[in-house]
């Protein structure tokens, strides 16, 4: 029975491949390197990104195959020239929006680049989507666009035929359910990937990963949708975790994952995933070959754009940036923002809330700088507000350039607390964006509130 990608999709009942992948992988996730928190280097979600980050040279050229929304955008912190290519024009656009220098829409088996164009060619969770009949052509293209001493690195989804059926053994219903999970139509066993790459490159190293550490979400997916045998009470426990508890679990998993790399421990075969490095030149260390994380801790002084500067720290009272639009950060009950500025007389920002019942239960907000209240007010309806907070000269001079803006809300809400695939049980109050520090006070006195259909401006002096 044929296992060509076309026949597999046909047997699975997927007739519109472009639409299938658009709904599966197009994302409005904010991955721009300017928004990356150093603490996220421990998040299991970024474990693959950090492996690549620690293995590429600064100021090199990198091609991201199947770039999706741009999981490698963090490489811009190392002044890498980052190019992406994807089958989906929507994914290419998302990666470009997240900071890639250039993105292209093309088949991976026909890359639109000249020979020897890149120092590195990388993919994460892509080769499992490449049909068996195309895999060798994709590897040939990787070799063609790599420079003679270039390195190719891949995070590759795998299968274990001792526990999973082959594609040709699945019924149409089994195949449809299997492919609908992640779109995998080209899974191979771990050793098969290494053998395939050795036909194209002189030096290949392949190591299993995710045998021990995977995210809470991935544990549940592997149990429910792929049938992996985890302890039932453990999976039920993971289902019961709140957003912050899942975040803590994933941070612990990511921390252990990173230590396994740092200690160069080899894991047993998992049948889930491998990291692979290949080159015609001798390979360096498999982990941390070019590790230099100083750029994760940006120290640029006098940041004016607070929400787009890597030198500004948002504490754990803030969630990851979202594309609302615009790009904004949601806050929980309270949040702190730490930054340096030698001259600040005004802080401006846009804020909104999606909280229901504001008319009967106004959302009360308080703004403090270095512990001293700048202002407080209540939101009575949902709209974007442009807020101006004046900073007293005395407070500015006492700060010695080190400032901490704290925002407090009197309550939060959960958008979708139900335990299903649409679940969003974050505790939210407001979202903020366009946060800027200004060094010269505008000649505006008193307090003004202009209410329009969609937007208001609030200019507040210290209460």
SULHUSUL-V206986 format. One record per run of one state. SS is the DSSP state (2 for helix, 1 for strand, 0 for the rest). FROM is the first residue (numbers start at 1). TO is the last residue. If there is no record, write none. Layout:
ss: [SS;SS]
from: [FROM;FROM]
to: [TO;TO]
//
This chain:
ss: [0;2;0;2;0;2;0;2;0;2;0;1;0;2;0;1;0;2;0;1;0;1;0;2;0;2;1;0;2;0;2;0;1;0;2;0;1;0;2;0;2;0;2;0;1;0;2;0;1;2;0;1;0;1;0;1;0;1;0;1;0;1;0;1;0;1;0;2;0;1;0;1;0;1;0;1;0;1;0;1;0;1;0;1;0]
from: [1;5;12;17;26;33;36;38;43;44;54;61;66;73;79;81;87;89;98;102;106;118;125;127;130;135;146;159;167;170;172;183;188;189;190;199;203;210;216;226;232;240;243;263;273;280;294;297;305;306;309;313;315;318;324;327;332;334;341;346;353;363;370;372;380;384;391;393;399;402;410;413;414;416;417;424;425;428;429;431;439;448;452;455;461]
to: [4;11;16;25;32;35;37;42;43;53;60;65;72;78;80;86;88;97;101;105;117;124;126;129;134;145;158;166;169;171;182;187;188;189;198;202;209;215;225;231;239;242;262;272;279;293;296;304;305;308;312;314;317;323;326;331;333;340;345;352;362;369;371;379;383;390;392;398;401;409;412;413;415;416;423;424;427;428;430;438;447;451;454;460;463]
//
